[in-house]
Amino acid sequence: MSAPWLMVLASLLFATMGVCVKLASAQYGSGEIVMYRGLVGALIIGAMSRWQGTSLRTAVPSMHFWRSLTGVIALCLWFYAIGNLPLATAMTLNYSSSVWMALFLVGGASVLGARPVDGRLLVAVLLGFLGVALLLRPTIEQRQLWHGLIGLLSGMVSATAYLQITALGRAGEPEGRIVFYFSVGGVLGGALIASLTGWHAHSWSGLGLLLAVGVLATVAQLLMTRAYARGRPLVNASLQYLGIAFSFVYGVLLFGDPVTWLALAGMLLIVAAGVRATLLRTQAAAAPPKPSPPSD
């Protein structure tokens, strides 16, 4: 299967996972869902590593710890938002991570003075947050601002987690190992949160939903990883936003989520800003370094 189709399928699976998370939220807390998602993911990746004969031993445990910590926090926030907001709104706010990463790059360049701030990147950031403002407007009208801010925070924390994944990749850590330790972190972090907030009794439907969340998330992550390994980053990043469209259709058909022009406009602006920021980052990474001035 080609990289674009891998990304389309991964986006569909992530959106379907969101449906299962929303349904499971009626029976379980966010911590419990994160824990069981991590347990299923760790078992799948562990079995695959054993079958392929690859090692899960790492030389950089501290890097995995911080990646897992931020990733688990982002996941808990995201699952909470999915359970309390229209599905497409929660998905879009989490996908604002590309805008947050652009903001971090702009802020880092300004503080360190390492290079001048790209005005086009700054425009992408402002465009993205205009979309966030439009998307949050319906949540204010429906007295769901707290849930909307939680969803926005999940996108910000996700951005830090993605930056740490990049650092792990540069350290030579394979994707399967990164996903494995993140899943283990999800088991531990989710169990801790569930112990504080309370556990819920199981039902057959609940167990089925928890299993579906874990399997869908793990398979989608593997497909996305393979797509990024084979295809062009900008194409993959653009197709990833199809998850919002899939979630929008799911939300309208399955949950009767309202359709508002403000929400649609906000989604489109966030998608446009995310794609633009990804394009600028890709161009910056591909550009040859400027030659240093000759010394006297």
C-alpha positions, 0 to 999 in steps of 0.5 A, spaced: 500 500 500 502 506 498 504 512 503 498 516 502 493 510 502 496 508 509 495 515 511 488 515 509 487 509 513 490 511 519 486 517 519 480 513 519 482 508 524 484 514 529 477 517 527 474 510 529 478 510 535 475 517 537 468 514 536 470 508 541 473 513 546 466 517 546 462 511 547 467 508 552 467 515 556 460 513 558 462 507 562 469 509 564 474 515 566 479 517 562 485 514 566 482 507 565 481 508 558 488 510 557 491 505 561 487 499 557 489 503 551 496 502 553 496 495 555 493 493 549 498 497 545 504 494 549 502 487 548 501 488 541 508 491 540 511 486 545 509 480 541 511 483 534 518 485 537 518 478 539 516 475 533 521 479 529 527 478 534 528 485 535 530 488 542 526 493 546 532 495 551 533 502 550 540 506 552 536 513 553 530 511 558 530 518 561 528 520 554 522 515 554 520 517 560 519 524 559 516 523 552 511 518 555 509 523 561 507 528 556 504 523 551 500 520 557 498 527 559 496 529 552 492 523 551 488 523 558 486 531 556 484 529 549 480 523 551 476 527 556 475 532 551 472 527 546 468 524 552 465 532 553 465 535 546 463 534 539 467 529 536 470 533 531 471 539 535 475 535 540 479 532 534 481 539 531 483 542 538 488 536 539 490 536 531 492 544 533 499 541 535 502 543 529 500 550 530 503 549 537 509 547 534 510 553 530 509 557 535 514 554 539 519 555 533 517 562 533 518 563 540 525 559 541 527 563 535 526 570 538 528 568 545 535 565 542 536 570 537 539 564 533 535 566 526 530 571 524 523 569 525 520 567 519 514 572 518 510 566 514 510 562 520 508 567 524 502 568 520 500 561 520 500 561 528 496 567 528 491 564 523 491 557 527 489 561 533 484 565 529 481 558 528 481 556 535 477 562 537 472 560 532 472 553 534 471 555 541 466 560 540 460 554 540 463 551 546 462 558 550 455 558 548 453 551 550 457 552 557 462 547 555 468 552 555 472 548 560 472 542 556 474 546 550 480 549 554 482 542 556 482 540 548 486 545 546 491 544 552 491 537 549 494 539 543 499 544 546 502 538 550 501 533 544 506 538 541 511 537 546 511 530 545 512 530 538 518 534 539 520 529 544 519 523 539 523 527 534 529 527 539 528 520 540 528 518 532 535 522 532 538 518 538 537 512 534 531 509 537 526 505 532 519 507 532 516 500 535 520 501 541 518 509 542 511 506 541 512 500 546 515 505 552 509 510 551 504 504 551 507 502 558 507 509 560 500 509 559 499 503 563 502 506 569 499 513 568 492 511 567 492 506 572 495 512 577 489 517 575 484 511 575 486 510 582 485 517 584 478 518 580 475 511 581 475 505 578 468 502 574 465 495 573 466 492 567 461 490 562 462 486 555 460 492 551 465 496 555 471 491 555 469 490 547 470 498 546 476 498 551 479 493 546 477 496 540 480 503 542 487 499 544 487 495 537 485 501 533 490 506 536 496 501 535 494 499 528 493 506 526 500 508 529 504 503 526 500 505 519 502 512 520 509 510 522 510 506 515 507 512 511 512 517 514 517 512 513 515 511 505 512 518 503 513 525 503 512 529 510 508 534 507 503 530 504 502 525 510 501 531 514 496 534 510 492 527 509 492 526 517 487 532 517 482 527 514 481 525 521 477 531 522 473 530 516 472 523 518 470 525 525 465 530 523 461 525 519 461 520 525 459 526 530 453 528 525 451 521 524 452 517 530 452 522 536 447 528 532 453 533 533 451 540 531 453 543 525 455 550 525 458 555 520 463 558 526 465 551 528 466 549 520 470 555 519 475 554 525 476 547 523 478 549 516 483 555 519 486 550 523 487 545 518 490 550 513 495 553 518 497 546 520 499 544 513 502 551 512 506 550 518 508 543 516 510 546 509 514 551 512 518 547 517 519 542 511 522 547 507 527 550 512 529 543 514 531 541 506 534 548 505 542 548 505 545 551 511 548 558 509 555 558 508 559 562 514 562 568 512 570 568 510 574 569 516 580 575 515 
